[in-house]
Structures are given as C-alpha cells and as structure tokens.
Amino acid sequence: MVSPALAAQAHGQEAAGPASPARARLLDIDTAKGIGIVLVVVGHVVSQQVPAGHEWYQQLKTAIYLFHMPFFMYLSGYVLGYAGSDRSEGAGRFIARRADRLLLPFFAFGLLIIAGKVVFSQIVHVDNTQDSLLAYLDGLFVHTSRSPATSVWYLYAAFVYALLFRFVVVPFPRMLPVLIAAGLVLTQVEVESLLYADRVLRHAAFFFIGVWIGQRRGVMADLLARRGWMAVIVFAALLGLAQWLASPLTALAVALASIPALHFAATRLAAAHDPVFLFFGRYTMAIYLFNTICIGLVKGFGFLVVKWDGNAFYAYFLILTLAGLFLPVLIRLVVERVTPGLARYIK
C-alpha cells in the first residue's frame, strides 16, 4: 500500500492551536472526513418518520448511525493526537480559544436553528418543532434529548474532549488508556440527557482512541498496509450481524471495527488521488453546520409542490442529499467573500 499522501500545508493547527509544531496535511484524514460527512448527510435526509414503503432507508440510516459519529470522533482525536499540544500556552488562553472555536458556533447555530424553526414553521413543514421559545431553549441548554441543535452537538462534545486532552492527557499521558477504558464502559451505560452528557460520555472512547492512534501514526499506517482488507471484512461482517442481533455490545463492536476499515478505505482513496471525498473532507465543517438547515429548507418548500410519498421519495433522497452536501459549500464560499472574519468558524 502506498503511504498516505501528504501536502505541504500545516495540519492540526485547528485542533492544537497556532503554537503547535508544524505538521504536514494528511490527505488520508481529509478523505476520511469526506467519507464521514457524506454518511452524516445521508442520515439526515429523514429526521423522523420514513415514508411508507421505504424501509430500506430506515435500515440504511440505522446502519450508518452505528458508526458514523464514533468514526468522526476518532478522526477528531487523531488530529489532536497527531498535532500535539503546546504546554506553554496558558490555561485561560486555551479555554478561551477552544470556546471561541467550538462553543460559540455551537450556541450560535443552536439559536439560528431555533429562529429558523419558529419563522419557517409558519410557512412550510418543519420537523421537530416545540410549543414555545422556552421549550426550545430548555432543549438547547438543559434537557437535551429534545435539543434543536442535535445536528451540531459534536461541537459541544469536542470542546469537552479538548479540555480533557489538555488538562489530563497532556500533563498525565498515562491517563489516556484510563480514559479509553472508562469511555468503553460508558458506551454500555444509560445516561440521562442533561447537558448532552449522554452523547459526550457515549463517544468519549472513540475520541481518545483517535488521540492514542494519532500519536502513533506510523504504527497505524503499517498495520493498515498489512491488515487493511481484513479490517474491511470484519467491519462488513459485524455490520451485517448487527442488522439481526441488535444490542449495545454489537453496536460497540461495529463502531470499533469501522475505525480501521474506513481509515484504510480513506488511505487507499487518498493514494489513488480520489477527488470526491477529498473535496467534501475539505468542506466538512461547513457541511456539518449547514446540512440540516439546507435539507430542511429544500424539503419544506418541496412539500408545497409534492409530498415525498411513493416513488417521489427516490427523487427527494437524491435532491436532499445533494442539497445537504453542496449548498453548505456554496454558503461557505459566499461567507468567505462577503465576511472573511466569520468564515473561520465554518472552515
């Protein structure tokens, strides 16, 4: 297998900050992010009831949801582990920088989504509405099982994980295996949906597995070169098993198996200079932030013309997937031209 292609740009500054050592951009990771974000968009085409006769989509979505966010968390941790951390940076500056990069867009988009739901629900069909503004805010900040911002909860979780990395893993490296082990246990524990605790705790293990592997990139590359196809076969077998033997343990097995399998696929695609997933990988943040908004708007106005029952759903599936992928790219390009200062939040 060809070693992962590298470009000359710095990679990991977004994760570890301006003072981190310069690192070459990893095209296999960009490609992997592209694979992950395409899966996210496909899973967001239908947020609630699947149209009658299209159980295939529900099966597809169920399968995707077993591993797409664990894989994304792995990639986030990988970049942080690969880039390292500047120990000389003060705690206050680190927290402020991460809050600006993650918490600010999380709450801004949460409030934007609430405003959009309130306004557009008066005009078109809108999914997951609440009875009052107070109910929306309670869901966004406290009882987060009904959060209007579940599509961007990753930003909140990434902030928590970054703090754990900087203030636990960096000064105490031997705590990393402990965090991984504790995280794996927590995937099997039911946690109440307060302050996104259920989502944060359920995905922590995958983030810190990514940190651990990112610190050992060469070892992972060698392992994938020798055992990559076996990882793909194991992942496919476990994914098939999970379709008729659903349990928290099988879900965990699928999520763990997806890491080497999808990373291997991304490495092969990067080596072959595949442009598709690399393109989406470089626009991952914009797509992540805007895809549900774009899908919701296109779907809402589309319903004024024709519902998605029967064969119409096939057209909706294609159109909404493309809308969720390409409209956010267009939004980012416009924002970069009009207000460059804000563009950094969607890169």
N, C-alpha and C positions, 0 to 999 in steps of 0.2 A: 504494500500500500504506500502511495506517495505521502510524504509528511504533509501535515496541514499547511496550506498556503499562508504566507504572511505578507502583509502590506507594510509600508513604511510609517504609517500613522501611529500615534500613541493610542494604545488600547488600555482601558481601565481607569482613565482619569475620571470618568463619570462615576466610577464606583469608589475610588480611593482618594480622589482629590488632586489638586494641582501639584502637590508636593511629592506625589508618589513617583517611584522610579519610572522612566520611560519604558514602555513596552510596545512591541510590535502588535499591530492589529491582527486579531485571529479571525481569518475568514471562515474557518470551520464553526466558530461560535456565532458569527454573524449569520451564517447559513442555518445553523440550528435555531437561532432566534426566529428566522423566517419560517421554518417548519412549525415552530410553536405558535407563532401569531396567526398563521393560516388556520391551524386547528382551533384556536380561540374564536376566530370569526365564524367558522363553520358551526361551532357550538352555540353561537349567539343568534343564529338565524331565527330560531324559535325560542322564546323565553318561557312560554307557558304551555298551553295546550297544542299538541301537534295535530294538524288537520287529519280528519278521518281518512283511513286508507293509506296513511304514510308512516306506518310503524317503523319502516326502515330508517327514517330519520331519527326517531327516538332511540333505536338501537345504536345508530352511529353516534349520537350525542352521548349516550350512556358510556359507550366505549371511550370516546375522547376524554370525557370527564374523569376517567380513572387515572389518567396520567398527564394531561397537558399542563396543568398548573404545577404538579411536582417537577416536571421537566423544566418549566420556566424558572422555578425556584432554584433548581440545580444550576442552571446557566448563570443566574444572578450571583449565587455563591461562588461559582467557578471564576467569574471575572474578578470578584473581590479577592479571592484567594490567590489568583494569578498576579494581580496588580500589587498586592501587599498593602501596607499602611504606613503612613509617616508618623512615627511615635512622637516626634517633636511638636506636632500640632496640638494645641490646647484643647481641652475637653469642651469648653464653651464654643469655640470656633467649629469644632467637628459637629456638635449637635446642631448649631445654627445652620451650617452648610447642608447637612442632611435634611433638616426640616424644610429648608428653602427648596431643595431639590425634590423632595418626596411628599412631605405633609402639605405644603402649600398647594401643589396641583391636586392632591387627593381631595382636600376640602373644597377647593375652587370648583373642581369638576362635580363634586357631590352637590354643591349648591346650584351649579349650572344645570345639572340633570333635574333637580327639583323644580327649578324655574321652568325648564322646558316641558316637564310633565304637566305642571299647573296650566301653562299657557296653551299648549297644543292639545290637551285633553278636551278643550272647549271646541276644537275644530275637527280633529281626526281621532282615530282609535289609538290609544296609548296603553301599553302594558304596565302592570304593577303600579297602579295609582293608589294613593291614600286619601282618606276623607278630609284631612286638614293639613295645613302647613306644619302645625305642631307635631302631627304624626310622622310627617316626612323627616323633620329634624330629629325626632326621637329615634327613628330608624337609622338615620345617618350617624348619630353620635353615641347612642346607648344600646337600645335593643336591636342589634344589627342583623338579626335574622331576616328582617324586612327592610334592610337598608336600600335606599335608591341608588347607592353607589357601589353595589356589589361587583359591578363590572370593573371597578378600579381599586378594589380592596388591596390588590397586590402592592400598591404604593405605600399603604399604611404598614403592611407586614414587612416590606423591605426596610422601612425606617427602624422598626423594632429589631430586625436581624442585624442591621448595620451597627446599632448601638451595642448589641451583644458581641459582635465581632470586635469592635474597637475596644470595649472596656472589659471583656472577658477573654476572648481568644488571643488577642494581640499580647496582653501582658502575661497571660497564663496559657500558653499553647497546649499544655496537656489537658486543658478543659475541653478541647474540641471533640475528642472521642466521647466525652461525657455528654456533651450537648447532642451529639448524633444519637447516642444510645437512648437518652431521655426523649428525644424527638420521636424516635421509632416507637417507643412505648406509647407516647401520646397520640399516635395515629390510631390507636385502638381504644382510646378513651373518649367518651362522650363529654363534651364541654359546653357549657351554656353560651349562647350567642350574645355575650355582653362585650362591647368594645372590640368586636371582631376576634375575641380570644379563641373561639373555636377554629377559625381559619388560620390564625397566626400559629397556634400550637400544632395544628394538624400538618402544617407544611414546613415546620422548622427543620426537621431532619434532612429534608432534601436540599435546603439551602446550605446547611453545614456540611453535608456530603460534597456539595459543589465546592465549598471552600477547601476542604481536605484534598479533593482531586485537583483543583486549580493550583494548589501548592506543589503538586506532583505531576505536572502536565506531561513530562516526558514518559513517565511510567504508564500513564493512561494511553498515550499515543502508541507505545509498544504493545500494550495489551490489546488495543483495538486492532492493530495490524495483524496480530496472531489469532484473535478470537472474535473478531467483529461479526462475522456471519453467524457464528454460534449464538452470539447475543441476540441477533435479529430473530433467529429461530426460536429461542427461548421466550422472547417477548411475544412473538406471534402465538406461540402455544399457550402461554399464560393468559393472553387476551382472549383467546377462544375459550379457555377454561372458565374465565370469569363471566362469560355470557350465560352459563347454566349453573354455575356454582358461585353465586354472589355472596361475598362475606367481606368484612373488613380486612381479613388476612390476605385473601386473594387480591383485593384492591391494592394492598400494600405491595404484594409481590409484583403486580403489573406495573405499578409506579416505579419501583426499584429497577425492574428489568428494562423499562423504557429508557433509562439514562444511558447505558452503554449502547443500546440498539439505535436510538435516534442520534446520539453523538457520532456513532460510526457512520450512519447514513449521511449526516451532515459533512463529515470528513471526506467521504467519497464524492459527494456532490461538489464540495469546495475544490477538491483535487481535479475534478472534471470541468472546473470553471462554469458551473451551472449559474446562470444569471437570475433565475426566477426567485428562488428562496433567498439568495443573497440580497436582491433588491428589497424584498419585504423585510428582511432582517435589518436593513439599514433605516427602515422607517417604522421599526417596531413600536417605539413609544407613541408616535402619533396615531398609529393604527389602534394600539391598545386603548388610548384615551378616547378616541372619537368613534370607534367602530359601532358601538351600540347606539350612539346618538344618530349616526348616519343610517344604520339599519332601521331604527325606529321611525325616522322621518320618511324614508323611502317606502317603508311598509305602510305607515299611516296614510300617506297620500295615495298610495296604490290602492288601498282598500276603498277609497272613494270611487274608484273606477271598477275594480273587480276584486272579489274576495279570493283567498288562496285555496279554496276547496277544490277537490278533484285534481285534474291534470294541471290546473293553474299553479299548483304548488311547485311543480318542477321548474317553471319559469321564475317563480318567486325565489326559489332556492338559489338559482344561478344569479339572478339580479341582485339579491340581497347580499350574497357572498362577495360579488364584485364591488358593490357599494361599500361594504364594510372594509374592503381592502384598499380601494383606490381613492374614494372620497377623502379619507384622512390624509393620504399623501398629498392630494390637491390642497387641503386645508393647510398643511404644514408649509408647502411651497408659497402659498399666499401670505401666511403669517411671517415667513422669513423675509418676504419682500416688503410687507407693509409695516410690521412692528418687530424688527430683529431682536429687540430686547426680550420679548416674550417667547421667541422661537426656541430659546434654550430649554424651556420647560417641556417641549414636545419633541426633543431630539433624543 
